[in-house]
């Protein structure tokens, strides 16, 4: 019984984290693209219903690259 409860809680936590991380990646990508293109792209609103939808997934992917790829690149360039 306790195992089923823990599995249910783990599923709920996984879904919540997926939603939160999706919005964090989308927001980061949206802000970075706005700053890099001086406000021209993306032509999507900041608040979207589904950040992993077909129209906004590329913005979230760019946000992922910014959050995950830039710090190691910066450290490599700076300290190598």
C-alpha positions in Angstrom: 0.0 0.0 0.0 2.8 2.4 0.9 4.6 1.5 -2.4 1.5 2.5 -4.4 1.2 5.8 -2.5 4.9 6.6 -3.2 4.5 5.7 -6.8 1.6 8.0 -7.1 3.4 10.8 -5.4 6.4 10.3 -7.6 4.2 10.5 -10.7 2.6 13.7 -9.5 6.0 15.2 -8.7 7.3 14.2 -12.2 4.4 15.8 -14.0 4.7 19.0 -11.9 8.5 19.2 -12.5 8.0 18.7 -16.2 5.5 21.5 -16.4 7.7 23.9 -14.3 10.9 23.1 -16.2 9.0 23.5 -19.5 7.9 27.0 -18.5 11.4 27.9 -17.3 13.0 26.8 -20.5 10.4 28.6 -22.6 10.8 31.8 -20.6 14.5 31.7 -20.8 14.5 31.1 -24.5 11.9 33.8 -25.1 13.9 36.4 -23.2 17.2 35.4 -24.8 15.7 35.6 -28.3 14.1 38.9 -27.5 17.4 40.4 -26.3 19.4 38.9 -29.2 17.0 40.1 -31.9 16.1 43.5 -30.3 12.5 42.5 -29.8 11.7 41.1 -33.2 11.5 37.4 -32.5 9.8 35.3 -31.3 6.4 36.5 -32.4 4.8 34.5 -29.6 3.5 35.8 -26.3 5.5 35.2 -23.1 2.6 33.4 -21.5 1.5 30.4 -23.5 -0.8 27.6 -22.6 1.7 24.8 -23.7 5.4 25.7 -23.8 6.1 22.4 -25.5 3.5 22.8 -28.2 4.4 22.7 -31.9 4.7 26.5 -32.3 6.7 27.2 -29.1 9.0 24.1 -28.7 11.9 25.7 -30.6 11.9 28.6 -28.1 12.0 26.1 -25.2 14.8 24.3 -26.9 16.8 27.5 -27.3 16.1 28.2 -23.6 17.5 24.7 -22.8 20.6 25.5 -24.7 21.0 28.8 -23.0 20.6 27.3 -19.5 22.6 24.1 -20.0 25.1 24.9 -22.8 26.3 28.4 -22.0 27.7 28.0 -18.5 30.1 25.1 -19.5 31.0 26.9 -22.7 31.8 30.1 -20.7 33.9 28.2 -18.2 35.7 26.3 -20.9 36.6 29.4 -22.8 37.5 31.4 -19.7 39.6 28.8 -17.9 41.2 26.8 -20.6 
